[in-house]
Each structure stands twice: as C-alpha cells, then as structure tokens.
Amino acid sequence: MPLIKRSVALIDSLARNQKQVRKRNVAIFIHDGVEILDFAGPSEVFAATEGFTVYTVSLSKEPIISQGFVKIIPTYDLTDCPRPDIVVLPGGKTGPFLNNKPLIDWIKRCSEQAEVMLSVCTGAGLLAKAGLLDGKQATTFHSYIEPLQRATPKARILRDTRFVDNGQIITTAGVSAGIDGALHVVAKLKGLAAATQTARYMEYDKWKPDEGLVVKQPGKVAADTR
C-alpha cells in the first residue's frame, strides 16, 4: 500500500478509535430540596456504565441540602459546567427554581446541543418552563401531573407511565422511575446489553426495558409498552 494511503488509513483508524472511547458528559443539576433518589438513581446508572463522565452542577458551588439532611457540594456551577451530552433534571422542591432565568436559559442552551434532556419527577417542570415540552407527550410525579398539565397546555401529560421518550426529550415518573429512565437512555445510546449489565450490577430487579412510551419519530416506529 502506498505511503499516502497507509497514512490516510491510520488517521481514519485513530479517528474511529477516538470516537469510540470518547465519554459522554452527564450533567446532573442539583438544588436545595432535590429528592435524593431522583438524582442518586440516574447518577448510579451512568457512573456504573462505561462511557459516561458524570458530574453535578448547580446555581453556585455552595453546598445544597437534599431531603433536609444530606449536604452536597456541587462540582460545577452554571458558568463553568463542561458542555453536557446528557442533562438530568431531578425533582423535589423545584418550585422556587422555575422562574430562575439563568437556570432556564442554561437548560435552553444545553438543549441546543445535548443528545438527551432527561427529567425525573417534578424536574419535568423545568423542561416545561424552558418550552421543551410543547407539542410533546410527557410524564411526571403522580401528584404533579395536573399542575404540570395546567402549566403546559401545549403538552399532553400522561398518567401511569414509567417514562416517555420523545427522542431528545425524555421524562420519567417520580423518584425511583429515574433509574428506569436512565437505564432506558443507556439502552438507547449503548444498547440493551449494556443497560442490562448495569441493572444487574445494581441488582435492580424492578427494571422492565419496555415499561414506557417511545413516541414515534419521523421515519421510526413507535413503541408503546405501558
């Protein structure tokens, strides 16, 4: 093989290898009053799966309090957070943050490039405030369904649904459902075998890969397996 062709082949091979080893950034937004399992569940899933770099981000780097007794120091704030490929928006006491303009603007900016925007529980309210649920189906914590529907008349908020996958925008029901949503994201990006391996490692026997609604995307077939 001529030297030039060998060089081109080597460059192509290195590029493919770099693409394969590149880890996806997972930014998990935390705030005062965040529900522990809302963020800890997805954190465990992504941290236990090869190919993801997981970190926390908050409005500032000051410690936040979860569940009234757990103090957490965020790794980043909104100004220095690395560009995320996946954004996780947990729930809990999200009400005080729905009108936080820097946060909502950050969510909007992230959505312009991120592969996945995943909400857990009442974190769906943050997606709604950013206008990312308009024209979509979604789900959330059972007691937040009606308030979210009133606040987001252009969306359809579903009951009795573990997660709803609209492509980039994925919402889950409350608390433990965030684990299912994160496993679904792993299966979507890295394959069912990878997600199954992570669920097995976590001994999360509850997980049912088909327990959700995958909304039909252009050129794709919908799967409703609730």
Helices and strands as residue ranges (DSSP letters): H 3-21, E 24-29, H 36-47, E 52-58, E 64-66, E 70-72, E 76-77, E 86-89, G 95-97, H 101-111, E 116-119, G 121-123, H 124-129, E 137-139, G 142-144, H 145-151, E 156-158, E 163-165, E 169-172, H 177-190, H 192-202, E 213-214, E 223-224
